Amino acid sequence: MTTALPATPPAPDGPRPRRRRARLATVLIALIGLLAPALTAAPAAADTVTDTVPVGGAPRGVAVTPNGAFAYVAIIGNNTVSVIDTATNTVTATIPVGHGPIGVAITPNGGFAYVTNSDDASVSVIDTATNTVTATTPVGNGPIGVAITPDGTRAYVTNADDASVSVIDTSTNTVTATIPVGDRPIGVAITPDGTRAYTANSDDDTVSVIDTSSNTAVGAPIPVGDAPFGVAITPDGTRAYVTNFDDASVSVIDTATNMVTDTIAVGDAPRDVAVTPDGTRAYTANGPLIVGTVSVIDTATSMAIDTVTVGFLPYGLAITPDGSTVYVTNGFDATVSVITIEVAPAECTGSLCLSAGSSGS
């Protein structure tokens, strides 16, 4: 992989190159979005990078096991997956997978990690007990995102080059359905009740909604911002957060109506997004050309309340199940930043104490 910095991530990592609004305008919009909460919102505790873990060339997606003990990181530059022990923040295993690994998802029981291999149209299945690949499943062309149903029976894989989603039966590791969606799907997320999957379609600026009982896209695609990339759904299933790579924004979708109810300014070129287990915050990995950041969104006010500086060109992020830590992959640093989520202090007036700002888990 070349070390030269592209203006946008090379395919199949993200959106295809397109005419973008002036860089100055984008930066100004992002700055306004970052400064406005400081003037209008209650103060919140600052999140802090407390560790940096070297993982190897060009890390992309990351997922944390349900028990919080390990983080699995797809390393596209080395065709491997690095396993981080979250107690020590050191790499304890390196697993060879297919060519061009990007996305990672772990089954609810923690037994297997599913890794999309963008360059050979396959998904590697890792047994987390032995950290070895036990199956390789052919899917569509350019697989990027992967999400697993809450019952662990199916994995949904976005095929960016086919405008489709492959559905894998995790008991047999075979594809049982292929679903047409919007153009160049990247991120995918499944509602907590397992009934719907949402895909971010980067080349037609929409989100597709899949009925998982029939494995068909239902309703009209939802218009969002420019070049949607990542998707995350709140723990109560009421909202989907979608990063818009070319807009420096996040679209908030009401899942009851499948309409956008808010648009939130974040850092430039946001990619992945994740929501804390208590649903109070959303985090976006922003990969601009100047410095990599993570935006922290208060989900109650739909405003960015903090910005954390991380490594160069952040791509993926994952939050530990206890809501205490965010793992952020830095694509051009070959590292993972570890952010500690701070709980806001109480603001007291006399004998009355009120919560100040938003608080993490």
MOHU-V192423 format. One record per residue. N is the residue number from 1. PHI is phi in whole degrees, 0 to 359 (999 if undefined). OMEGA is omega in whole degrees, 0 to 359 (NA if undefined). NEAR is the number of other ideal C-beta (glycine too) atoms within 8 Angstrom. Layout:
n=N phi=PHI omega=OMEGA near=NEAR
n=N phi=PHI omega=OMEGA near=NEAR
This chain:
n=1 phi=999 omega=180 near=6
n=2 phi=290 omega=178 near=3
n=3 phi=265 omega=176 near=5
n=4 phi=292 omega=184 near=4
n=5 phi=271 omega=177 near=7
n=6 phi=281 omega=178 near=6
n=7 phi=292 omega=174 near=5
n=8 phi=224 omega=180 near=9
n=9 phi=299 omega=180 near=12
n=10 phi=293 omega=174 near=6
n=11 phi=300 omega=9 near=8
n=12 phi=262 omega=182 near=12
n=13 phi=300 omega=188 near=11
n=14 phi=201 omega=183 near=12
n=15 phi=296 omega=173 near=14
n=16 phi=290 omega=178 near=7
n=17 phi=303 omega=178 near=5
n=18 phi=211 omega=177 near=7
n=19 phi=292 omega=180 near=2
n=20 phi=250 omega=176 near=8
n=21 phi=297 omega=185 near=5
n=22 phi=305 omega=182 near=6
n=23 phi=302 omega=181 near=7
n=24 phi=299 omega=180 near=6
n=25 phi=297 omega=180 near=8
n=26 phi=298 omega=181 near=12
n=27 phi=296 omega=180 near=10
n=28 phi=297 omega=179 near=8
n=29 phi=299 omega=180 near=11
n=30 phi=297 omega=181 near=14
n=31 phi=295 omega=178 near=8
n=32 phi=299 omega=180 near=9
n=33 phi=296 omega=181 near=14
n=34 phi=280 omega=184 near=13
n=35 phi=278 omega=184 near=8
n=36 phi=302 omega=180 near=10
n=37 phi=300 omega=181 near=13
n=38 phi=295 omega=182 near=7
n=39 phi=271 omega=189 near=5
n=40 phi=243 omega=186 near=6
n=41 phi=263 omega=175 near=11
n=42 phi=294 omega=183 near=6
n=43 phi=295 omega=178 near=6
n=44 phi=236 omega=179 near=14
n=45 phi=293 omega=182 near=9
n=46 phi=276 omega=172 near=7
n=47 phi=278 omega=189 near=13
n=48 phi=223 omega=171 near=8
n=49 phi=286 omega=183 near=11
n=50 phi=251 omega=178 near=6
n=51 phi=199 omega=175 near=7
n=52 phi=226 omega=187 near=9
n=53 phi=249 omega=173 near=11
n=54 phi=290 omega=183 near=7
n=55 phi=231 omega=183 near=13
n=56 phi=110 omega=193 near=12
n=57 phi=294 omega=167 near=9
n=58 phi=57 omega=176 near=12
n=59 phi=291 omega=180 near=19
n=60 phi=237 omega=184 near=16
n=61 phi=286 omega=178 near=15
n=62 phi=215 omega=176 near=17
n=63 phi=217 omega=180 near=11
n=64 phi=252 omega=180 near=15
n=65 phi=295 omega=182 near=12
n=66 phi=302 omega=178 near=9
n=67 phi=273 omega=177 near=6
n=68 phi=76 omega=187 near=9
n=69 phi=280 omega=185 near=7
n=70 phi=221 omega=172 near=11
n=71 phi=243 omega=179 near=13
n=72 phi=256 omega=187 near=18
n=73 phi=239 omega=177 near=18
n=74 phi=281 omega=182 near=17
n=75 phi=249 omega=186 near=16
n=76 phi=292 omega=183 near=15
n=77 phi=287 omega=183 near=9
n=78 phi=246 omega=184 near=9
n=79 phi=55 omega=181 near=12
n=80 phi=221 omega=169 near=11
n=81 phi=237 omega=175 near=16
n=82 phi=266 omega=179 near=14
n=83 phi=250 omega=181 near=14
n=84 phi=258 omega=171 near=16
n=85 phi=281 omega=186 near=11
n=86 phi=287 omega=177 near=13
n=87 phi=285 omega=183 near=5
n=88 phi=246 omega=185 near=5
n=89 phi=52 omega=174 near=9
n=90 phi=230 omega=177 near=7
n=91 phi=281 omega=183 near=11
n=92 phi=251 omega=178 near=7
n=93 phi=204 omega=174 near=7
n=94 phi=230 omega=190 near=10
n=95 phi=245 omega=174 near=12
n=96 phi=292 omega=177 near=6
n=97 phi=230 omega=180 near=13
n=98 phi=280 omega=183 near=13
n=99 phi=271 omega=177 near=8
n=100 phi=74 omega=179 near=11
n=101 phi=294 omega=182 near=20
n=102 phi=230 omega=186 near=14
n=103 phi=265 omega=177 near=15
n=104 phi=221 omega=171 near=17
n=105 phi=217 omega=183 near=11
n=106 phi=242 omega=181 near=15
n=107 phi=296 omega=183 near=12
n=108 phi=302 omega=178 near=9
n=109 phi=275 omega=178 near=6
n=110 phi=78 omega=187 near=9
n=111 phi=282 omega=185 near=7
n=112 phi=219 omega=173 near=11
n=113 phi=246 omega=179 near=13
n=114 phi=255 omega=186 near=18
n=115 phi=236 omega=178 near=18
n=116 phi=278 omega=178 near=17
n=117 phi=251 omega=191 near=17
n=118 phi=293 omega=185 near=15
n=119 phi=267 omega=177 near=8
n=120 phi=230 omega=172 near=8
n=121 phi=52 omega=181 near=11
n=122 phi=212 omega=174 near=11
n=123 phi=234 omega=175 near=16
n=124 phi=269 omega=179 near=14
n=125 phi=251 omega=183 near=14
n=126 phi=257 omega=171 near=16
n=127 phi=281 omega=186 near=11
n=128 phi=286 omega=177 near=13
n=129 phi=286 omega=182 near=5
n=130 phi=248 omega=184 near=5
n=131 phi=53 omega=174 near=9
n=132 phi=231 omega=177 near=7
n=133 phi=282 omega=182 near=11
n=134 phi=252 omega=178 near=7
n=135 phi=203 omega=173 near=7
n=136 phi=229 omega=186 near=9
n=137 phi=249 omega=174 near=11
n=138 phi=292 omega=177 near=6
n=139 phi=229 omega=179 near=13
n=140 phi=282 omega=183 near=12
n=141 phi=277 omega=178 near=8
n=142 phi=68 omega=179 near=12
n=143 phi=294 omega=181 near=20
n=144 phi=231 omega=184 near=15
n=145 phi=271 omega=176 near=15
n=146 phi=211 omega=176 near=16
n=147 phi=218 omega=184 near=11
n=148 phi=244 omega=181 near=14
n=149 phi=296 omega=181 near=12
n=150 phi=303 omega=178 near=8
n=151 phi=273 omega=176 near=6
n=152 phi=77 omega=187 near=9
n=153 phi=273 omega=184 near=7
n=154 phi=220 omega=173 near=11
n=155 phi=243 omega=179 near=13
n=156 phi=254 omega=187 near=17
n=157 phi=238 omega=176 near=18
n=158 phi=279 omega=176 near=17
n=159 phi=252 omega=189 near=17
n=160 phi=299 omega=185 near=15
n=161 phi=274 omega=180 near=9
n=162 phi=247 omega=186 near=8
n=163 phi=52 omega=183 near=11
n=164 phi=212 omega=174 near=12
n=165 phi=234 omega=174 near=15
n=166 phi=267 omega=178 near=13
n=167 phi=252 omega=182 near=14
n=168 phi=256 omega=171 near=16
n=169 phi=282 omega=186 near=11
n=170 phi=286 omega=177 near=13
n=171 phi=281 omega=181 near=5
n=172 phi=243 omega=184 near=5
n=173 phi=54 omega=174 near=9
n=174 phi=235 omega=179 near=7
n=175 phi=280 omega=182 near=11
n=176 phi=252 omega=178 near=8
n=177 phi=202 omega=173 near=7
n=178 phi=231 omega=190 near=9
n=179 phi=245 omega=174 near=11
n=180 phi=291 omega=176 near=6
n=181 phi=226 omega=180 near=13
n=182 phi=287 omega=186 near=13
n=183 phi=284 omega=179 near=8
n=184 phi=56 omega=176 near=13
n=185 phi=289 omega=180 near=20
n=186 phi=241 omega=182 near=16
n=187 phi=279 omega=176 near=17
n=188 phi=212 omega=176 near=16
n=189 phi=214 omega=183 near=11
n=190 phi=242 omega=180 near=15
n=191 phi=295 omega=182 near=12
n=192 phi=302 omega=178 near=9
n=193 phi=274 omega=175 near=6
n=194 phi=77 omega=186 near=9
n=195 phi=273 omega=183 near=7
n=196 phi=220 omega=173 near=10
n=197 phi=239 omega=180 near=13
n=198 phi=246 omega=178 near=17
n=199 phi=241 omega=177 near=17
n=200 phi=268 omega=184 near=17
n=201 phi=259 omega=194 near=18
n=202 phi=289 omega=186 near=17
n=203 phi=269 omega=174 near=10
n=204 phi=237 omega=171 near=9
n=205 phi=57 omega=180 near=12
n=206 phi=223 omega=170 near=11
n=207 phi=237 omega=175 near=17
n=208 phi=265 omega=178 near=13
n=209 phi=245 omega=182 near=12
n=210 phi=253 omega=170 near=16
n=211 phi=277 omega=186 near=11
n=212 phi=285 omega=177 near=13
n=213 phi=284 omega=180 near=5
n=214 phi=253 omega=184 near=6
n=215 phi=52 omega=174 near=10
n=216 phi=226 omega=174 near=7
n=217 phi=285 omega=185 near=11
n=218 phi=243 omega=178 near=7
n=219 phi=71 omega=177 near=7
n=220 phi=285 omega=174 near=3
n=221 phi=304 omega=184 near=11
n=222 phi=270 omega=177 near=13
n=223 phi=292 omega=177 near=6
n=224 phi=231 omega=180 near=13
n=225 phi=276 omega=186 near=13
n=226 phi=274 omega=178 near=9
n=227 phi=62 omega=177 near=14
n=228 phi=299 omega=189 near=20
n=229 phi=234 omega=184 near=16
n=230 phi=252 omega=178 near=15
n=231 phi=222 omega=171 near=17
n=232 phi=217 omega=183 near=11
n=233 phi=241 omega=181 near=14
n=234 phi=294 omega=182 near=12
n=235 phi=301 omega=178 near=8
n=236 phi=273 omega=175 near=6
n=237 phi=77 omega=186 near=9
n=238 phi=273 omega=183 near=7
n=239 phi=221 omega=172 near=11
n=240 phi=245 omega=178 near=13
n=241 phi=254 omega=185 near=16
n=242 phi=235 omega=177 near=19
n=243 phi=280 omega=177 near=18
n=244 phi=248 omega=190 near=17
n=245 phi=302 omega=185 near=15
n=246 phi=268 omega=181 near=12
n=247 phi=251 omega=187 near=8
n=248 phi=53 omega=184 near=15
n=249 phi=211 omega=174 near=14
n=250 phi=233 omega=174 near=16
n=251 phi=268 omega=178 near=14
n=252 phi=253 omega=182 near=14
n=253 phi=255 omega=171 near=16
n=254 phi=281 omega=186 near=11
n=255 phi=287 omega=176 near=12
n=256 phi=286 omega=182 near=5
n=257 phi=249 omega=186 near=5
n=258 phi=53 omega=175 near=9
n=259 phi=234 omega=177 near=7
n=260 phi=285 omega=181 near=11
n=261 phi=252 omega=179 near=7
n=262 phi=210 omega=170 near=7
n=263 phi=230 omega=188 near=9
n=264 phi=246 omega=176 near=12
n=265 phi=286 omega=177 near=12
n=266 phi=228 omega=178 near=15
n=267 phi=291 omega=183 near=14
n=268 phi=291 omega=175 near=12
n=269 phi=55 omega=178 near=11
n=270 phi=289 omega=179 near=20
n=271 phi=248 omega=185 near=16
n=272 phi=283 omega=178 near=14
n=273 phi=214 omega=177 near=17
n=274 phi=216 omega=180 near=11
n=275 phi=245 omega=179 near=14
n=276 phi=294 omega=182 near=14
n=277 phi=302 omega=178 near=9
n=278 phi=272 omega=175 near=8
n=279 phi=77 omega=185 near=9
n=280 phi=276 omega=183 near=11
n=281 phi=224 omega=169 near=12
n=282 phi=236 omega=181 near=13
n=283 phi=240 omega=177 near=16
n=284 phi=238 omega=176 near=17
n=285 phi=268 omega=185 near=18
n=286 phi=251 omega=185 near=16
n=287 phi=245 omega=178 near=13
n=288 phi=285 omega=183 near=12
n=289 phi=281 omega=186 near=6
n=290 phi=268 omega=181 near=4
n=291 phi=209 omega=180 near=6
n=292 phi=279 omega=180 near=15
n=293 phi=220 omega=169 near=12
n=294 phi=236 omega=176 near=19
n=295 phi=268 omega=178 near=14
n=296 phi=250 omega=183 near=14
n=297 phi=254 omega=170 near=16
n=298 phi=277 omega=186 near=16
n=299 phi=288 omega=179 near=13
n=300 phi=286 omega=183 near=6
n=301 phi=256 omega=184 near=9
n=302 phi=55 omega=176 near=9
n=303 phi=225 omega=173 near=11
n=304 phi=285 omega=185 near=14
n=305 phi=248 omega=181 near=12
n=306 phi=200 omega=174 near=9
n=307 phi=227 omega=181 near=10
n=308 phi=246 omega=177 near=12
n=309 phi=281 omega=179 near=7
n=310 phi=236 omega=181 near=13
n=311 phi=279 omega=186 near=12
n=312 phi=274 omega=179 near=9
n=313 phi=59 omega=177 near=12
n=314 phi=296 omega=184 near=19
n=315 phi=236 omega=184 near=15
n=316 phi=251 omega=173 near=16
n=317 phi=210 omega=179 near=16
n=318 phi=213 omega=182 near=11
n=319 phi=250 omega=180 near=15
n=320 phi=293 omega=184 near=12
n=321 phi=301 omega=179 near=9
n=322 phi=274 omega=176 near=8
n=323 phi=74 omega=185 near=11
n=324 phi=265 omega=191 near=8
n=325 phi=216 omega=174 near=11
n=326 phi=243 omega=175 near=14
n=327 phi=255 omega=185 near=18
n=328 phi=237 omega=178 near=16
n=329 phi=276 omega=179 near=17
n=330 phi=249 omega=192 near=17
n=331 phi=299 omega=183 near=13
n=332 phi=254 omega=175 near=10
n=333 phi=258 omega=185 near=9
n=334 phi=57 omega=181 near=11
n=335 phi=223 omega=170 near=12
n=336 phi=236 omega=175 near=15
n=337 phi=274 omega=179 near=14
n=338 phi=251 omega=181 near=14
n=339 phi=256 omega=173 near=16
n=340 phi=271 omega=179 near=10
n=341 phi=278 omega=182 near=14
n=342 phi=268 omega=175 near=9
n=343 phi=273 omega=181 near=7
n=344 phi=296 omega=177 near=12
n=345 phi=288 omega=177 near=6
n=346 phi=284 omega=175 near=8
n=347 phi=257 omega=189 near=9
n=348 phi=249 omega=173 near=8
n=349 phi=233 omega=186 near=6
n=350 phi=65 omega=179 near=4
n=351 phi=267 omega=183 near=4
n=352 phi=261 omega=179 near=6
n=353 phi=247 omega=179 near=7
n=354 phi=238 omega=177 near=8
n=355 phi=293 omega=178 near=7
n=356 phi=258 omega=180 near=10
n=357 phi=73 omega=180 near=12
n=358 phi=266 omega=181 near=12
n=359 phi=232 omega=176 near=9
n=360 phi=276 omega=181 near=13
n=361 phi=285 omega=NA near=9
